[in-house]
C-alpha cells in the first residue's frame, strides 16, 4: 500500500459510470414491476453504496476511507441502463476507485437480478467520468517564473558545527515546483542581520518568495519571530496555522513553533522550523497550494490560469 501519510486532506470527488445493454422486453418488465426478484434499481442502489464503502476490502491497494457522500442516479434510454455513482470524501487520496467499484457493482447487481429474463444482456462500459481534489487541482500556472530566496538562520551551522539539511530541502522542493531559487544563504541567529537581509530580498531584489528556516523556537537566540515583526507588513496567519496543524498530527511539539508568514510589499515570507523533519512537514503542509497567493494578488481570485504581470 502506498504511503500517503505526508499528504494533506482535501475534498475529493469522483463520478463513475456503468452502462448495461438489455432488450426492450426486459426494460418493459422492469417498468411494469414484473421482475421476479423485485425492484432491481433499489437493490442495485444499496449494493452500489455498500460496495463503494467497502472498496478497500475488495481491492488490496485501496486505502480505507471515511466516505461523506455517495450518490446513485440511473437513466433508461435507447435499450440501455446507465448509472452514475458519485463519491465524496475529505481525505488524503482520491475516491475514483470507490466510485468505479460502486458503479461496477450496481451493473452487476442488475445483471444478476435480470439474467433469468435476458440472456443478451451486456455490461458494455465502466468508466471514470470526473474526479477533483487532487494535487493538480491546486497547482497554479504562471507565465513568468517565480523567484525565491532560501535563508537559513543558525549559529551552529555558521560556526561549522552542523551541516545544513533544512535549507537544502527547501531549495530542492522549490526547484521541483518550478520556482527559481536565486539565493541560498546561511546567516547567524542575529536580529539585525536577519532584518537587513530580509529587507534586501523584499525592497531591493523584489523577490516573490523568501522561505526561512530556523529561529522559530523558544531559546534566547531564536529571534526570527521578532525579526518578522519588523519585516512583515501584512500578516497571513493561515499559512503558519496550516503548518502547525499538519505538524501537530505527527508530533505533539508542533504547537511550540513560532513560525510566522506574511507579505512585505509583494514578497511573501514563510518561516519554517530549523529541524529537517519539521521543515519537510511544513513544506508538505502548504506547498504547492500556497503559491496561489501570487495569482490572488494579481486579481485572479481563485482561478489558476492568470498570467502574472512583470
C-alpha positions as CSV (number, residue, x, y, z in Angstrom):
1,X,0.0,0.0,0.0
2,X,1.3,3.4,-0.9
3,X,2.4,5.7,1.9
4,X,0.1,8.8,1.9
5,X,0.9,10.0,5.4
6,X,2.6,13.1,4.1
7,X,-0.4,14.3,2.1
8,X,-2.9,16.9,3.2
9,X,-6.7,16.3,3.4
10,X,-8.8,17.9,0.7
11,X,-12.4,17.4,-0.5
12,X,-12.1,14.6,-3.0
13,X,-14.9,13.8,-5.5
14,X,-15.3,11.3,-8.3
15,X,-18.0,10.2,-10.6
16,X,-18.0,6.8,-12.4
17,X,-20.5,5.5,-15.0
18,X,-21.6,1.9,-15.9
19,X,-23.7,1.0,-18.9
20,X,-25.8,-2.1,-19.2
21,X,-27.3,-3.1,-22.6
22,X,-30.6,-5.1,-22.5
23,X,-33.6,-5.9,-24.5
24,X,-36.7,-3.7,-24.8
25,X,-38.8,-6.6,-23.4
26,X,-36.7,-6.7,-20.2
27,X,-36.9,-2.9,-19.8
28,X,-40.7,-3.2,-20.1
29,X,-40.8,-5.8,-17.4
30,X,-38.8,-3.6,-15.1
31,X,-41.1,-0.6,-15.7
32,X,-44.2,-2.8,-15.1
33,X,-42.6,-4.1,-11.8
34,X,-42.7,-7.7,-13.0
35,X,-39.2,-8.7,-12.2
36,X,-39.4,-11.9,-10.1
37,X,-36.6,-10.8,-7.7
38,X,-38.2,-7.4,-7.0
39,X,-37.3,-3.9,-7.9
40,X,-33.7,-4.1,-9.3
41,X,-33.0,-0.4,-9.0
42,X,-33.5,-0.2,-5.3
43,X,-31.5,-3.4,-4.6
44,X,-28.7,-2.2,-7.0
45,X,-28.5,1.2,-5.3
46,X,-28.0,-0.4,-1.9
47,X,-25.4,-2.7,-3.4
48,X,-23.5,0.2,-5.0
49,X,-23.4,2.1,-1.7
50,X,-22.2,-0.9,0.2
51,X,-19.6,-1.6,-2.5
52,X,-18.2,1.9,-2.5
53,X,-17.9,2.0,1.3
54,X,-16.1,-1.4,1.3
55,X,-13.8,-0.8,-1.7
56,X,-10.6,-1.3,0.4
57,X,-11.8,-4.8,1.4
58,X,-12.1,-5.8,-2.2
59,X,-9.1,-4.1,-3.9
60,X,-5.9,-4.6,-1.8
61,X,-4.1,-1.4,-2.6
62,X,-7.0,0.9,-1.8
63,X,-6.9,2.8,1.5
64,X,-9.8,2.6,3.9
65,X,-11.7,5.9,3.5
66,X,-14.4,7.6,5.6
67,X,-16.9,8.5,2.8
68,X,-19.0,11.6,3.3
69,X,-21.4,11.1,0.4
70,X,-22.5,8.5,-2.2
71,X,-25.0,9.5,-4.9
72,X,-26.5,7.0,-7.3
73,X,-28.5,8.1,-10.3
74,X,-29.7,6.0,-13.2
75,X,-31.3,6.6,-16.6
76,X,-33.1,4.3,-19.1
77,X,-32.7,5.2,-22.8
78,X,-32.2,3.5,-26.1
79,X,-32.0,0.0,-24.8
80,X,-29.5,0.8,-22.0
81,X,-29.5,1.5,-18.3
82,X,-26.8,4.0,-17.4
83,X,-25.9,4.6,-13.8
84,X,-23.7,7.4,-12.4
85,X,-22.1,6.9,-8.9
86,X,-20.7,10.0,-7.2
87,X,-18.5,9.7,-4.2
88,X,-17.2,12.5,-1.9
89,X,-14.7,12.3,1.0
90,X,-12.4,14.7,2.8
91,X,-9.2,12.7,2.7
92,X,-5.6,12.4,1.6
93,X,-6.2,10.3,-1.5
94,X,-8.8,10.2,-4.3
95,X,-12.1,8.3,-4.4
96,X,-12.2,7.3,-8.0
97,X,-11.8,3.6,-7.1
98,X,-14.8,3.9,-4.7
99,X,-16.9,5.4,-7.5
100,X,-15.8,2.8,-10.0
101,X,-16.5,-0.1,-7.6
102,X,-19.9,1.3,-6.8
103,X,-20.8,1.7,-10.5
104,X,-19.5,-1.8,-11.3
105,X,-21.5,-3.5,-8.5
106,X,-24.6,-1.6,-9.5
107,X,-24.4,-3.0,-13.0
108,X,-23.5,-6.5,-11.7
109,X,-26.5,-6.4,-9.4
110,X,-28.8,-5.5,-12.2
111,X,-27.3,-8.3,-14.3
112,X,-27.8,-10.8,-11.5
113,X,-31.4,-9.8,-11.0
114,X,-32.3,-9.8,-14.7
115,X,-30.2,-12.6,-16.1
116,X,-33.1,-15.1,-16.0
117,X,-35.1,-12.8,-18.2
118,X,-32.5,-11.6,-20.7
119,X,-29.5,-13.7,-22.0
120,X,-28.5,-11.0,-24.3
121,X,-27.5,-8.5,-21.5
122,X,-24.1,-6.9,-21.7
123,X,-22.2,-4.6,-19.3
124,X,-20.8,-2.5,-22.1
125,X,-18.7,0.0,-20.2
126,X,-17.4,1.1,-16.8
127,X,-15.6,4.5,-16.9
128,X,-14.5,7.3,-14.7
129,X,-16.3,10.5,-15.7
130,X,-14.6,13.0,-13.4
131,X,-12.5,13.5,-10.3
132,X,-11.4,16.5,-8.3
133,X,-9.4,17.4,-5.3
134,X,-6.0,16.1,-6.2
135,X,-2.7,18.0,-6.1
136,X,-3.0,19.0,-9.7
137,X,-6.2,20.9,-8.9
138,X,-4.2,23.2,-6.6
139,X,-1.2,23.9,-8.8
140,X,-1.3,27.3,-10.3
141,X,0.3,28.2,-13.6
142,X,2.4,31.3,-14.2
143,X,3.6,33.0,-17.4
144,X,6.7,34.3,-15.5
145,X,8.7,32.1,-13.2
146,X,8.5,32.9,-9.5
147,X,11.8,33.9,-7.9
148,X,12.7,33.0,-4.4
149,X,15.5,33.1,-1.7
150,X,16.2,30.5,1.0
151,X,17.5,31.9,4.2
152,X,19.0,29.6,6.9
153,X,19.4,31.1,10.4
154,X,21.7,29.0,12.6
155,X,24.6,29.9,14.8
156,X,25.9,26.3,14.8
157,X,25.8,26.0,11.0
158,X,27.7,29.3,10.6
159,X,30.3,28.1,13.0
160,X,30.7,24.8,11.2
161,X,29.3,22.6,14.0
162,X,26.4,21.3,11.9
163,X,25.7,20.8,8.3
164,X,22.6,22.5,6.7
165,X,20.0,20.0,5.6
166,X,16.8,22.1,6.1
167,X,17.8,24.8,3.7
168,X,18.8,22.3,1.0
169,X,15.5,20.5,1.4
170,X,13.7,23.8,0.8
171,X,15.8,24.6,-2.3
172,X,15.1,21.1,-3.7
173,X,11.3,21.4,-3.1
174,X,11.0,24.9,-4.6
175,X,13.1,23.9,-7.6
176,X,10.9,20.8,-8.2
177,X,7.8,23.1,-8.1
178,X,9.3,25.3,-10.9
179,X,10.3,28.2,-8.6
180,X,13.7,29.7,-9.4
181,X,15.9,29.9,-6.2
182,X,18.1,32.9,-6.9
183,X,19.8,33.0,-3.5
184,X,20.6,30.5,-0.8
185,X,22.3,31.9,2.3
186,X,23.3,30.8,5.8
187,X,23.4,33.5,8.5
188,X,23.7,33.6,12.3
189,X,20.7,34.0,14.6
190,X,21.2,37.7,14.8
191,X,18.2,40.0,14.8
192,X,19.7,42.9,12.8
193,X,21.3,40.6,10.3
194,X,18.0,38.8,9.7
195,X,16.2,42.1,9.3
196,X,18.7,43.6,6.9
197,X,18.9,40.5,4.7
198,X,15.1,40.2,4.6
199,X,14.6,43.8,3.6
200,X,17.2,43.4,0.9
201,X,15.3,40.5,-0.6
202,X,11.9,42.3,-0.5
203,X,12.8,46.0,-1.0
204,X,15.8,45.8,-3.4
205,X,15.7,42.4,-5.1
206,X,11.9,42.4,-5.3
207,X,11.7,38.6,-4.9
208,X,8.4,36.9,-4.9
209,X,9.1,34.5,-2.1
210,X,11.5,34.2,0.9
211,X,11.5,30.9,2.8
212,X,13.4,30.9,6.1
213,X,14.4,28.0,8.3
214,X,15.5,28.2,11.9
215,X,15.0,30.5,14.9
216,X,11.3,29.7,15.4
217,X,11.7,28.0,18.8
218,X,11.9,29.4,22.3
219,X,15.6,29.8,23.1
220,X,17.1,33.2,23.7
221,X,18.8,33.1,20.2
222,X,15.5,32.2,18.4
223,X,14.8,35.7,17.2
224,X,13.1,35.0,13.8
225,X,9.6,35.9,15.1
226,X,10.9,39.3,16.4
227,X,12.6,40.0,13.1
228,X,9.4,39.3,11.2
229,X,7.6,41.9,13.3
230,X,9.9,44.4,11.6
231,X,9.6,42.8,8.2
232,X,6.0,41.7,7.6
233,X,3.5,44.3,6.7
234,X,0.5,42.1,6.0
235,X,0.1,39.0,8.2
236,X,-1.2,35.8,6.7
237,X,-1.8,33.8,9.8
238,X,-3.4,30.9,8.0
239,X,-0.1,29.7,6.5
240,X,1.6,29.2,9.9
241,X,-1.6,27.7,11.3
242,X,-1.8,25.2,8.4
243,X,1.9,24.2,9.1
244,X,1.3,23.8,12.8
245,X,-2.0,21.8,12.4
246,X,-0.2,19.5,9.9
247,X,2.7,19.0,12.2
248,X,0.6,18.5,15.3
249,X,-1.0,15.4,13.8
250,X,2.5,14.0,13.5
251,X,4.3,15.3,16.7
252,X,2.8,16.9,19.8
253,X,5.6,19.5,19.8
254,X,4.5,21.3,16.6
255,X,2.4,23.7,18.8
256,X,5.6,25.2,20.2
257,X,6.7,26.5,16.8
258,X,6.5,30.3,16.5
259,X,6.6,30.4,12.7
260,X,5.1,33.5,11.0
261,X,4.1,34.3,7.5
262,X,3.1,37.4,5.6
263,X,3.8,40.0,2.9
264,X,6.3,42.8,2.7
265,X,5.2,44.6,-0.4
266,X,4.6,41.8,-2.8
267,X,7.2,39.5,-1.3
268,X,5.9,36.5,0.7
269,X,7.9,35.5,3.8
270,X,7.3,32.0,5.2
271,X,9.2,30.9,8.4
272,X,9.9,27.1,8.7
273,X,11.3,25.3,11.7
274,X,15.0,24.6,11.9
275,X,14.9,20.8,12.0
276,X,14.9,19.0,8.7
277,X,11.9,16.9,9.7
278,X,9.9,19.9,10.7
279,X,10.9,21.7,7.5
280,X,9.8,18.9,5.3
281,X,6.5,18.6,7.1
282,X,5.9,22.3,6.8
283,X,6.6,22.2,3.1
284,X,4.2,19.3,2.7
285,X,1.5,21.3,4.6
286,X,1.5,24.4,2.4
287,X,3.2,23.7,-1.0
288,X,2.2,24.0,-3.8
289,X,-1.1,25.5,-2.9
290,X,0.3,28.5,-1.1
291,X,1.7,29.7,-4.4
292,X,-1.9,30.5,-5.4
293,X,-1.4,33.7,-3.4
294,X,0.6,35.2,-6.2
295,X,-2.3,34.9,-8.6
296,X,-4.7,36.3,-6.0
297,X,-2.5,39.4,-5.6
298,X,-2.8,40.0,-9.3
299,X,-6.6,39.9,-9.1
300,X,-7.0,36.3,-10.1
301,X,-9.4,35.3,-7.3
302,X,-9.4,31.5,-7.1
303,X,-8.7,30.7,-10.8
304,X,-5.4,29.0,-11.7
305,X,-4.6,30.4,-15.1
306,X,-4.0,34.1,-14.5
307,X,-0.8,35.4,-16.2
308,X,1.5,37.3,-13.8
309,X,2.4,40.8,-14.7
310,X,6.0,41.8,-14.9
